[in-house]
Structure formats: structure tokens, C-alpha cells
Amino acid sequence: MGIRTATHAFNVKDSTSEWTHYGNYYDGTEKPQWVDGFGHLVLGEHWFSHHGHHKNQSTRGLIAKDVSNHPIVNGLQDGEIWGSTDVYGVRLPLPGDSQPIIMDKSLTGKEILTRTIYSMVCVTRIKGSHCQSGQ
């Protein structure tokens, strides 16, 4: 499972590092399956944008369509999740077997408010079969 910054968890600035392909903007030169790095390969998307007013909005989590019986949301009610952070953008549908679990609403201010600004994915399921030893 990836939450928020997991899409760009690696910032490898040394282009000679053996881990460069994990980086958010890796170009796939030597490892084409790693284009856009860890976030894209493992979670189905890499970081590419903030929505709304960065560092000035909060987020309300909503259970994504068709996953109300998923074990990750067991015991949660729609809208119960709240975070003091703003929202990242993703492009839907996610590729492969990646699946949105929690969608979010950006809210004005750092309080729980009702005004919806944007809806984007904030959590996805790991694409388990893609990270094999040596990749």
C-alpha cells in the first residue's frame, strides 16, 4: 500500500547510483520497465502535481467506488479519514492491477470543512508481482 508521498519516495540525485531507476523522473534508458521510477512501476503512478493551494488545504478521505469490502477499509466509514495535508494528482484509471482504495477531497484551510475543491487518489494497492529480485 502506498500513501501520499510513496509515489516519489526516492530522490536519487547521483546519476551514477545503482538506484537511479527508483527516482520519480527516471527516463528508462537502461531499465525501460522503470520509466518514472518506483511510484509508476509499483503503485501505478508517479508524482506529477499538487492540486489546489499547496500547504493550505486539508484532505478528507472517501472510500473509492467498488472497494467498500476491501480489507484496508474494514471498519471505516466514508469520510472518517482526515489529514492536514493537501492532495496529489494522479491519472485514472491506474495501469495494470493498481487499484484506488481511498479517494480524497481537498478542503479549504486546515480544518474539516465541507467545500470540495478536487477529488484525487491518495492511496493505491501495491502491484505485487512487479518488484522481483534484481530489478
Secondary structure, 3 states (H helix, E strand, C coil): CEEHHHHHCCCCCCCCCCCHHHCCCCCCCCCHHHCCHHHHHHHCCCCCCEECCCCCEEEEEEECCCCCCCHHHCCCCCCCEEECCCEECCCCCCCCCCCEEEEEEEEEECCCCCCEEEEEEEEECCCHHHCCCCC
